Amino acid sequence: MLGTIRKHSQWMWAVIITVIIISFVVFFTPDAQFAGREGGNYGTLYGKPIGTLAINGAAREAQLAFFSQSGMWPDRPEVMRMSGFDLDTEARKRLVLNEEIKRSGIVVNDAEVARFIKQNFRDRAQPEKFDPKAYAGFLQQQLAPRGFSEKDFHRFLRNQIGLRHLVAVRGMSGSLITSRAAEAFFRRDHESVVTEAVFFQDTNFVNSVVIETNALVQFFTNRIASYRIREHAQVGYIVFANSNYLALADKTMAAETNLAARIDAIFEQRGTNALSAPGGKTLTPDEAKKNIRDELRKAHASTNALGAATAFANELYRIKDVGPTNLFALAAQKGMPVLDSGPFDDVEGPVGQNLPERFTRTAFSLTAESPLSPTVAGPDGIYIMALKRRIPSENPAFEAVKDKVIADYKRAQSHELCMQAARTAMTKLTNSLAQGKAFKDAAVAEQLAVIEVPALTRRLRQMAQLDERGVDLQRYREEGFRLGKGKVSQPEPTFGGAYVFFVKDITGATQDKIDKDLPGFTDELREGRVSYAFNEWFNRELERSGVFARQAGAEANKGQPAPQP
């Protein structure tokens, strides 16, 4: 049902969640997690100790905020990795925000919370009416299974609404902009530069490159670091494939009495997104619910695979004499095949084995003294590995990489020839302009194709004619404004070529456009400046609060079980 909240509460999620969830520049030490701190030692907030209840409460709010924004719970590694969500970081941010709400004297009463709930849990048939069944279903189907009560949800909403007020207070300075200043920004943003460009392609000069052995060897020697063979690792590993646990998942789901209600609740929460399929296809409700059921089935299988892998790992780690052969022996004892990765580097990973990125990172963290990995989760299963060997990095012989060196040399030389051609063209075109010729006519005389680029404003974020040629739009546009009307640019490189351009004209916004669009622009500008001012204040406050300071004893306690929010 929070899909409804996201849809109808842009005033809260679009601004408030942005300033909370987006990563700020903070002084954060990765090992300052609240994992394993005895006695509630989770650091300090403005010099006062952070207790277990406080950090866990903030963590619960951070989870609710993530779910409210994305429609997903941050309880799966792939979700957290893709979103960049870190529970400890977000919990500590919320500690600071909640403390500032109190310090600012912001009080959100029950009526405001009730008003929000009534506005966002509406009857689909009668949108003007509150739907108590939808609200109750949300509490029972979405929150209760994860240990959240209605009281938790109300507390979360109270702080979210309070945060809206805090943004208004702390960002107030950003709204203090005069109409005259706003008009100046408007005129600048809507100024246009009109250009004509000539492009050069490296590929047109490849056949002009002359290969000489001495030059080739020198090229290789000067760039030896780029040809160095990276360190390689080789591991043996076992996999607990999710597919092997689908039957158990089916059994578990068959015993789940409220499965249909759960699926219906997820379908309701996703709204129209549940009906979308790859390729633009629209699903029927029954097809969408079948997909949700398949997702739950796979999630159960993944959980069961993790349970089996964890049990295996615990047995493996209890073996006293630590060594890679322990994994191979225990796997053989249990009838599990041990797979071989073959040598691989830390960039490409094992070739042709469809292993997750984390597999490679974990493999390169193993040493002779610590050759056994923890469980590694992937989309298809859970992995446990043992280090077989590490192959040191080395410089290759020239002959071993000669073909690559030749290809790189041709690429580098053709680009240099391309840039030379652009410089020559720029000089000739500039001279022709001085003689009174039009840029386009001068270019045609030099057998150069001219691209007429549409007018560019500072508000423009993309331009197909430039994007498809690898041109940096911002650099191109700002150089045009800097040069001024009637000037030719210096040659600029692109990925695979170069270009020069002529500034045909620079125009400003018409008075009609100013009269029509300035009021909306001013409101937008003030909102953006409020958000910016709040973010600037919040970054400073995070540092001042000390909430991310390195904690005494963190290293000693690192790796112990974390309290569960």
Buried (B, 14 or more C-beta within 10 A) or exposed (E): BBBBBBEBBEEBBEBBBBBBBEEBEBEBEEEBBBBBBEEBBBBBBEEEEBBBEBBBBBBBBBBBBBBBBBBBBBEEEEBBEEBEBBBBBBBBBBBBBBBBBEEEEBEBEEEBBEEBBBEBBBEEEEEEEBBEEBBEBBBBBBBEEBEBEBEBBBBBBBBBBBBBBBBBBBBEBBBEBEEEEBBEBBEBBBBBBBBBBBBBBBEEBBEEBEEEEEEBEEBBEEBEEEBEBEBBBBBBBBBBBBEBBBEBBEEBBEEEEEBEEBBBBBBBBBBEEBBEEEEEEEBEEEBBBEBBBEEBBBBBBBBBBBBBBBEBBEEBEEBEEEBBEBBBBBBEEEEBEBBEBEBBBEEEBBEEBEBBEBBBEBBBEBEEEEBBBBBBBBEBBBBBBBBBEBBEEEEBEBEEBBEEBBEBBBBBBBBEBBBBBBBEBBEBBBEBBEEEBEBBEBBEEEEBEBBEBEBBBBEBEEBEEBEEBEBEBEEBBBBBBEBEEEBBBEBBBBEBBBBBBBBBEBEEBEEEEBEEBBEEBBEEBBBEBBBBBBBBBBEEBBBEBBBBBEBEEBEEBEEEEBBEB
